Amino acid sequence: MFRPKLPDVPTPPTTTVTPQQTQAPVASAGRPVVPYVGIGAGAVAAVVVVGIVLTALLAAVAVSAASVAIAAVVLRSLANGAHKR
């Protein structure tokens, strides 16, 4: 009865792909091909120490939150027990 009229699908234009010509890198005399990045051992150690400190802080926050939740449950049960008597 009611059928939607679909648009005609256009055919994509045909394009020819030409392979790219690449040149082999020429090795320079005495210099490495990879650029030298001057990251010293001190920078790596600093990143490791910062990671350890942040992990310890996260663990401390998690332990504190758990202890506060336990204390809240205990206080609530004490308060409810006092009202029932």
Backbone as XML, in Angstrom:
<?xml version="1.0"?>
<chain id="A" units="angstrom">
  <residue number="1" name="MET">
    <atom name="N" x="0.831" y="-1.180" z="0.000"/>
    <atom name="CA" x="0.000" y="0.000" z="0.000"/>
    <atom name="C" x="0.882" y="1.253" z="0.000"/>
  </residue>
  <residue number="2" name="PHE">
    <atom name="N" x="1.528" y="1.526" z="1.141"/>
    <atom name="CA" x="2.445" y="2.661" z="1.195"/>
    <atom name="C" x="3.862" y="2.118" z="1.101"/>
  </residue>
  <residue number="3" name="ARG">
    <atom name="N" x="4.524" y="2.454" z="0.058"/>
    <atom name="CA" x="5.911" y="2.024" z="-0.107"/>
    <atom name="C" x="6.778" y="3.270" z="-0.270"/>
  </residue>
  <residue number="4" name="PRO">
    <atom name="N" x="7.860" y="3.350" z="0.490"/>
    <atom name="CA" x="8.715" y="4.534" z="0.341"/>
    <atom name="C" x="9.465" y="4.506" z="-0.981"/>
  </residue>
  <residue number="5" name="LYS">
    <atom name="N" x="9.651" y="5.669" z="-1.531"/>
    <atom name="CA" x="10.409" y="5.762" z="-2.773"/>
    <atom name="C" x="11.859" y="6.029" z="-2.395"/>
  </residue>
  <residue number="6" name="LEU">
    <atom name="N" x="12.706" y="5.080" z="-2.720"/>
    <atom name="CA" x="14.119" y="5.204" z="-2.398"/>
    <atom name="C" x="14.831" y="5.964" z="-3.506"/>
  </residue>
  <residue number="7" name="PRO">
    <atom name="N" x="15.795" y="6.792" z="-3.144"/>
    <atom name="CA" x="16.529" y="7.523" z="-4.180"/>
    <atom name="C" x="17.436" y="6.584" z="-4.954"/>
  </residue>
  <residue number="8" name="ASP">
    <atom name="N" x="17.720" y="6.951" z="-6.181"/>
    <atom name="CA" x="18.646" y="6.166" z="-7.000"/>
    <atom name="C" x="20.049" y="6.289" z="-6.441"/>
  </residue>
  <residue number="9" name="VAL">
    <atom name="N" x="20.743" y="5.173" z="-6.379"/>
    <atom name="CA" x="22.097" y="5.170" z="-5.853"/>
    <atom name="C" x="23.046" y="5.568" z="-6.974"/>
  </residue>
  <residue number="10" name="PRO">
    <atom name="N" x="23.769" y="6.674" z="-6.789"/>
    <atom name="CA" x="24.701" y="7.076" z="-7.846"/>
    <atom name="C" x="25.907" y="6.146" z="-7.868"/>
  </residue>
  <residue number="11" name="THR">
    <atom name="N" x="26.438" y="5.923" z="-9.014"/>
    <atom name="CA" x="27.630" y="5.079" z="-9.129"/>
    <atom name="C" x="28.850" y="5.928" z="-8.827"/>
  </residue>
  <residue number="12" name="PRO">
    <atom name="N" x="29.744" y="5.402" z="-8.003"/>
    <atom name="CA" x="30.940" y="6.194" z="-7.683"/>
    <atom name="C" x="31.843" y="6.313" z="-8.897"/>
  </residue>
  <residue number="13" name="PRO">
    <atom name="N" x="32.516" y="7.448" z="-9.012"/>
    <atom name="CA" x="33.426" y="7.614" z="-10.155"/>
    <atom name="C" x="34.618" y="6.679" z="-10.018"/>
  </residue>
  <residue number="14" name="THR">
    <atom name="N" x="35.049" y="6.169" z="-11.135"/>
    <atom name="CA" x="36.197" y="5.262" z="-11.116"/>
    <atom name="C" x="37.477" y="6.085" z="-11.197"/>
  </residue>
  <residue number="15" name="THR">
    <atom name="N" x="38.372" y="5.789" z="-10.290"/>
    <atom name="CA" x="39.663" y="6.474" z="-10.293"/>
    <atom name="C" x="40.756" y="5.421" z="-10.348"/>
  </residue>
  <residue number="16" name="THR">
    <atom name="N" x="41.811" y="5.754" z="-10.974"/>
    <atom name="CA" x="42.948" y="4.844" z="-11.041"/>
    <atom name="C" x="43.941" y="5.238" z="-9.965"/>
  </residue>
  <residue number="17" name="VAL">
    <atom name="N" x="44.436" y="4.252" z="-9.267"/>
    <atom name="CA" x="45.394" y="4.497" z="-8.199"/>
    <atom name="C" x="46.782" y="4.196" z="-8.736"/>
  </residue>
  <residue number="18" name="THR">
    <atom name="N" x="47.637" y="5.217" z="-8.671"/>
    <atom name="CA" x="49.013" y="5.011" z="-9.119"/>
    <atom name="C" x="49.880" y="4.740" z="-7.896"/>
  </residue>
  <residue number="19" name="PRO">
    <atom name="N" x="50.720" y="3.734" z="-7.958"/>
    <atom name="CA" x="51.569" y="3.441" z="-6.793"/>
    <atom name="C" x="52.578" y="4.565" z="-6.578"/>
  </residue>
  <residue number="20" name="GLN">
    <atom name="N" x="52.794" y="4.865" z="-5.302"/>
    <atom name="CA" x="53.743" y="5.919" z="-4.967"/>
    <atom name="C" x="55.159" y="5.353" z="-5.013"/>
  </residue>
  <residue number="21" name="GLN">
    <atom name="N" x="56.034" y="6.165" z="-5.501"/>
    <atom name="CA" x="57.427" y="5.753" z="-5.547"/>
    <atom name="C" x="58.115" y="6.235" z="-4.285"/>
  </residue>
  <residue number="22" name="THR">
    <atom name="N" x="58.717" y="5.312" z="-3.592"/>
    <atom name="CA" x="59.428" y="5.679" z="-2.377"/>
    <atom name="C" x="60.909" y="5.475" z="-2.591"/>
  </residue>
  <residue number="23" name="GLN">
    <atom name="N" x="61.672" y="6.346" z="-1.999"/>
    <atom name="CA" x="63.118" y="6.241" z="-2.092"/>
    <atom name="C" x="63.642" y="5.623" z="-0.808"/>
  </residue>
  <residue number="24" name="ALA">
    <atom name="N" x="64.614" y="4.789" z="-0.951"/>
    <atom name="CA" x="65.228" y="4.180" z="0.218"/>
    <atom name="C" x="66.019" y="5.246" z="0.964"/>
  </residue>
  <residue number="25" name="PRO">
    <atom name="N" x="65.949" y="5.251" z="2.302"/>
    <atom name="CA" x="66.712" y="6.254" z="3.043"/>
    <atom name="C" x="68.213" y="6.008" z="2.903"/>
  </residue>
  <residue number="26" name="VAL">
    <atom name="N" x="68.911" y="7.084" z="2.762"/>
    <atom name="CA" x="70.355" y="6.996" z="2.615"/>
    <atom name="C" x="70.971" y="7.079" z="4.006"/>
  </residue>
  <residue number="27" name="ALA">
    <atom name="N" x="71.765" y="6.078" z="4.360"/>
    <atom name="CA" x="72.408" y="6.065" z="5.670"/>
    <atom name="C" x="73.517" y="7.104" z="5.689"/>
  </residue>
  <residue number="28" name="SER">
    <atom name="N" x="73.489" y="7.985" z="6.679"/>
    <atom name="CA" x="74.524" y="8.991" z="6.786"/>
    <atom name="C" x="75.723" y="8.393" z="7.517"/>
  </residue>
  <residue number="29" name="ALA">
    <atom name="N" x="76.850" y="8.947" z="7.279"/>
    <atom name="CA" x="78.080" y="8.411" z="7.847"/>
    <atom name="C" x="78.199" y="8.800" z="9.311"/>
  </residue>
  <residue number="30" name="GLY">
    <atom name="N" x="78.156" y="7.834" z="10.220"/>
    <atom name="CA" x="78.418" y="8.083" z="11.618"/>
    <atom name="C" x="77.239" y="8.579" z="12.441"/>
  </residue>
  <residue number="31" name="ARG">
    <atom name="N" x="76.103" y="8.867" z="11.837"/>
    <atom name="CA" x="74.957" y="9.367" z="12.602"/>
    <atom name="C" x="73.825" y="8.355" z="12.529"/>
  </residue>
  <residue number="32" name="PRO">
    <atom name="N" x="73.122" y="8.149" z="13.644"/>
    <atom name="CA" x="72.007" y="7.213" z="13.603"/>
    <atom name="C" x="70.822" y="7.800" z="12.828"/>
  </residue>
  <residue number="33" name="VAL">
    <atom name="N" x="70.008" y="6.923" z="12.261"/>
    <atom name="CA" x="68.848" y="7.363" z="11.486"/>
    <atom name="C" x="67.761" y="7.877" z="12.427"/>
  </residue>
  <residue number="34" name="VAL">
    <atom name="N" x="67.606" y="7.232" z="13.594"/>
    <atom name="CA" x="66.588" y="7.631" z="14.559"/>
    <atom name="C" x="67.066" y="8.883" z="15.286"/>
  </residue>
  <residue number="35" name="PRO">
    <atom name="N" x="66.202" y="9.897" z="15.414"/>
    <atom name="CA" x="66.642" y="11.098" z="16.127"/>
    <atom name="C" x="66.865" y="10.810" z="17.610"/>
  </residue>
  <residue number="36" name="TYR">
    <atom name="N" x="67.830" y="11.463" z="18.177"/>
    <atom name="CA" x="68.187" y="11.240" z="19.579"/>
    <atom name="C" x="67.285" y="12.088" z="20.455"/>
  </residue>
  <residue number="37" name="VAL">
    <atom name="N" x="66.609" y="11.441" z="21.385"/>
    <atom name="CA" x="65.780" y="12.144" z="22.348"/>
    <atom name="C" x="66.493" y="12.068" z="23.682"/>
  </residue>
  <residue number="38" name="GLY">
    <atom name="N" x="66.816" y="13.204" z="24.253"/>
    <atom name="CA" x="67.629" y="13.225" z="25.455"/>
    <atom name="C" x="66.828" y="13.029" z="26.728"/>
  </residue>
  <residue number="39" name="ILE">
    <atom name="N" x="66.264" y="11.855" z="26.929"/>
    <atom name="CA" x="65.577" y="11.553" z="28.186"/>
    <atom name="C" x="66.574" y="10.820" z="29.059"/>
  </residue>
  <residue number="40" name="GLY">
    <atom name="N" x="66.939" y="11.441" z="30.138"/>
    <atom name="CA" x="67.929" y="10.850" z="31.013"/>
    <atom name="C" x="67.306" y="9.903" z="32.022"/>
  </residue>
  <residue number="41" name="ALA">
    <atom name="N" x="68.167" y="9.254" z="32.762"/>
    <atom name="CA" x="67.709" y="8.327" z="33.796"/>
    <atom name="C" x="67.008" y="9.073" z="34.918"/>
  </residue>
  <residue number="42" name="GLY">
    <atom name="N" x="67.387" y="10.323" z="35.142"/>
    <atom name="CA" x="66.740" y="11.115" z="36.184"/>
    <atom name="C" x="65.278" y="11.402" z="35.870"/>
  </residue>
  <residue number="43" name="ALA">
    <atom name="N" x="64.983" y="11.661" z="34.595"/>
    <atom name="CA" x="63.602" y="11.929" z="34.199"/>
    <atom name="C" x="62.749" y="10.675" z="34.324"/>
  </residue>
  <residue number="44" name="VAL">
    <atom name="N" x="63.315" y="9.545" z="33.946"/>
    <atom name="CA" x="62.581" y="8.278" z="34.062"/>
    <atom name="C" x="62.330" y="7.954" z="35.532"/>
  </residue>
  <residue number="45" name="ALA">
    <atom name="N" x="63.329" y="8.169" z="36.375"/>
    <atom name="CA" x="63.168" y="7.914" z="37.805"/>
    <atom name="C" x="62.124" y="8.843" z="38.407"/>
  </residue>
  <residue number="46" name="ALA">
    <atom name="N" x="62.091" y="10.091" z="37.957"/>
    <atom name="CA" x="61.103" y="11.037" z="38.476"/>
    <atom name="C" x="59.690" y="10.608" z="38.099"/>
  </residue>
  <residue number="47" name="VAL">
    <atom name="N" x="59.503" y="10.127" z="36.878"/>
    <atom name="CA" x="58.185" y="9.663" z="36.451"/>
    <atom name="C" x="57.761" y="8.446" z="37.261"/>
  </residue>
  <residue number="48" name="VAL">
    <atom name="N" x="58.678" y="7.540" z="37.520"/>
    <atom name="CA" x="58.361" y="6.347" z="38.313"/>
    <atom name="C" x="57.985" y="6.744" z="39.740"/>
  </residue>
  <residue number="49" name="VAL">
    <atom name="N" x="58.741" y="7.663" z="40.329"/>
    <atom name="CA" x="58.453" y="8.096" z="41.703"/>
    <atom name="C" x="57.095" y="8.787" z="41.776"/>
  </residue>
  <residue number="50" name="VAL">
    <atom name="N" x="56.787" y="9.640" z="40.798"/>
    <atom name="CA" x="55.489" y="10.321" z="40.786"/>
    <atom name="C" x="54.362" y="9.296" z="40.648"/>
  </residue>
  <residue number="51" name="GLY">
    <atom name="N" x="54.548" y="8.285" z="39.822"/>
    <atom name="CA" x="53.547" y="7.232" z="39.684"/>
    <atom name="C" x="53.322" y="6.477" z="40.972"/>
  </residue>
  <residue number="52" name="ILE">
    <atom name="N" x="54.398" y="6.176" z="41.675"/>
    <atom name="CA" x="54.281" y="5.456" z="42.953"/>
    <atom name="C" x="53.566" y="6.311" z="43.991"/>
  </residue>
  <residue number="53" name="VAL">
    <atom name="N" x="53.909" y="7.600" z="44.049"/>
    <atom name="CA" x="53.274" y="8.493" z="45.019"/>
    <atom name="C" x="51.785" y="8.640" z="44.728"/>
  </residue>
  <residue number="54" name="LEU">
    <atom name="N" x="51.412" y="8.803" z="43.462"/>
    <atom name="CA" x="50.001" y="8.940" z="43.120"/>
    <atom name="C" x="49.227" y="7.666" z="43.422"/>
  </residue>
  <residue number="55" name="THR">
    <atom name="N" x="49.847" y="6.518" z="43.186"/>
    <atom name="CA" x="49.192" y="5.250" z="43.511"/>
    <atom name="C" x="48.998" y="5.112" z="45.014"/>
  </residue>
  <residue number="56" name="ALA">
    <atom name="N" x="49.983" y="5.517" z="45.787"/>
    <atom name="CA" x="49.859" y="5.450" z="47.247"/>
    <atom name="C" x="48.767" y="6.394" z="47.747"/>
  </residue>
  <residue number="57" name="LEU">
    <atom name="N" x="48.677" y="7.580" z="47.162"/>
    <atom name="CA" x="47.616" y="8.516" z="47.559"/>
    <atom name="C" x="46.235" y="7.963" z="47.224"/>
  </residue>
  <residue number="58" name="LEU">
    <atom name="N" x="46.108" y="7.339" z="46.074"/>
    <atom name="CA" x="44.833" y="6.741" z="45.698"/>
    <atom name="C" x="44.447" y="5.623" z="46.656"/>
  </residue>
  <residue number="59" name="ALA">
    <atom name="N" x="45.413" y="4.801" z="47.039"/>
    <atom name="CA" x="45.140" y="3.733" z="48.002"/>
    <atom name="C" x="44.750" y="4.313" z="49.355"/>
  </residue>
  <residue number="60" name="ALA">
    <atom name="N" x="45.403" y="5.389" z="49.783"/>
    <atom name="CA" x="45.069" y="6.015" z="51.062"/>
    <atom name="C" x="43.654" y="6.578" z="51.051"/>
  </residue>
  <residue number="61" name="VAL">
    <atom name="N" x="43.254" y="7.180" z="49.945"/>
    <atom name="CA" x="41.892" y="7.715" z="49.838"/>
    <atom name="C" x="40.876" y="6.579" z="49.873"/>
  </residue>
  <residue number="62" name="ALA">
    <atom name="N" x="41.184" y="5.467" z="49.217"/>
    <atom name="CA" x="40.255" y="4.331" z="49.213"/>
    <atom name="C" x="40.111" y="3.738" z="50.613"/>
  </residue>
  <residue number="63" name="VAL">
    <atom name="N" x="41.208" y="3.605" z="51.339"/>
    <atom name="CA" x="41.150" y="3.066" z="52.696"/>
    <atom name="C" x="40.392" y="4.022" z="53.612"/>
  </residue>
  <residue number="64" name="SER">
    <atom name="N" x="40.620" y="5.317" z="53.469"/>
    <atom name="CA" x="39.912" y="6.302" z="54.288"/>
    <atom name="C" x="38.412" y="6.270" z="54.009"/>
  </residue>
  <residue number="65" name="ALA">
    <atom name="N" x="38.038" y="6.162" z="52.764"/>
    <atom name="CA" x="36.615" y="6.111" z="52.418"/>
    <atom name="C" x="35.964" y="4.859" z="52.988"/>
  </residue>
  <residue number="66" name="ALA">
    <atom name="N" x="36.657" y="3.741" z="52.937"/>
    <atom name="CA" x="36.102" y="2.504" z="53.491"/>
    <atom name="C" x="35.939" y="2.616" z="55.005"/>
  </residue>
  <residue number="67" name="SER">
    <atom name="N" x="36.922" y="3.209" z="55.686"/>
    <atom name="CA" x="36.819" y="3.320" z="57.144"/>
    <atom name="C" x="35.719" y="4.301" z="57.548"/>
  </residue>
  <residue number="68" name="VAL">
    <atom name="N" x="35.530" y="5.365" z="56.794"/>
    <atom name="CA" x="34.444" y="6.302" z="57.089"/>
    <atom name="C" x="33.096" y="5.627" z="56.869"/>
  </residue>
  <residue number="69" name="ALA">
    <atom name="N" x="32.989" y="4.800" z="55.833"/>
    <atom name="CA" x="31.727" y="4.096" z="55.579"/>
    <atom name="C" x="31.422" y="3.108" z="56.697"/>
  </residue>
  <residue number="70" name="ILE">
    <atom name="N" x="32.428" y="2.416" z="57.173"/>
    <atom name="CA" x="32.227" y="1.467" z="58.276"/>
    <atom name="C" x="31.827" y="2.210" z="59.548"/>
  </residue>
  <residue number="71" name="ALA">
    <atom name="N" x="32.486" y="3.318" z="59.823"/>
    <atom name="CA" x="32.144" y="4.106" z="61.008"/>
    <atom name="C" x="30.717" y="4.639" z="60.923"/>
  </residue>
  <residue number="72" name="ALA">
    <atom name="N" x="30.277" y="5.038" z="59.737"/>
    <atom name="CA" x="28.910" y="5.532" z="59.567"/>
    <atom name="C" x="27.898" y="4.425" z="59.813"/>
  </residue>
  <residue number="73" name="VAL">
    <atom name="N" x="28.196" y="3.215" z="59.357"/>
    <atom name="CA" x="27.279" y="2.091" z="59.580"/>
    <atom name="C" x="27.206" y="1.758" z="61.067"/>
  </residue>
  <residue number="74" name="VAL">
    <atom name="N" x="28.337" y="1.775" z="61.740"/>
    <atom name="CA" x="28.354" y="1.469" z="63.175"/>
    <atom name="C" x="27.591" y="2.533" z="63.951"/>
  </residue>
  <residue number="75" name="LEU">
    <atom name="N" x="27.822" y="3.799" z="63.673"/>
    <atom name="CA" x="27.110" y="4.874" z="64.373"/>
    <atom name="C" x="25.611" y="4.820" z="64.100"/>
  </residue>
  <residue number="76" name="ARG">
    <atom name="N" x="25.244" y="4.487" z="62.869"/>
    <atom name="CA" x="23.824" y="4.391" z="62.552"/>
    <atom name="C" x="23.157" y="3.251" z="63.306"/>
  </residue>
  <residue number="77" name="SER">
    <atom name="N" x="23.856" y="2.138" z="63.387"/>
    <atom name="CA" x="23.263" y="1.008" z="64.115"/>
    <atom name="C" x="23.189" y="1.310" z="65.621"/>
  </residue>
  <residue number="78" name="LEU">
    <atom name="N" x="24.172" y="2.042" z="66.150"/>
    <atom name="CA" x="24.093" y="2.440" z="67.566"/>
    <atom name="C" x="22.953" y="3.409" z="67.813"/>
  </residue>
  <residue number="79" name="ALA">
    <atom name="N" x="22.755" y="4.350" z="66.881"/>
    <atom name="CA" x="21.681" y="5.322" z="67.056"/>
    <atom name="C" x="20.316" y="4.656" z="66.939"/>
  </residue>
  <residue number="80" name="ASN">
    <atom name="N" x="20.184" y="3.728" z="66.013"/>
    <atom name="CA" x="18.908" y="3.026" z="65.857"/>
    <atom name="C" x="18.625" y="2.118" z="67.047"/>
  </residue>
  <residue number="81" name="GLY">
    <atom name="N" x="19.672" y="1.511" z="67.606"/>
    <atom name="CA" x="19.508" y="0.660" z="68.764"/>
    <atom name="C" x="19.105" y="1.449" z="69.996"/>
  </residue>
  <residue number="82" name="ALA">
    <atom name="N" x="19.550" y="2.658" z="70.133"/>
    <atom name="CA" x="19.214" y="3.497" z="71.283"/>
    <atom name="C" x="17.759" y="3.937" z="71.230"/>
  </residue>
  <residue number="83" name="HIS">
    <atom name="N" x="17.229" y="4.180" z="70.024"/>
    <atom name="CA" x="15.835" y="4.599" z="69.885"/>
    <atom name="C" x="14.857" y="3.461" z="70.144"/>
  </residue>
  <residue number="84" name="LYS">
    <atom name="N" x="15.253" y="2.233" z="69.878"/>
    <atom name="CA" x="14.350" y="1.102" z="70.056"/>
    <atom name="C" x="14.170" y="0.710" z="71.524"/>
  </residue>
  <residue number="85" name="ARG">
    <atom name="N" x="15.082" y="1.093" z="72.371"/>
    <atom name="CA" x="14.991" y="0.705" z="73.797"/>
    <atom name="C" x="14.097" y="1.589" z="74.569"/>
  </residue>
</chain>
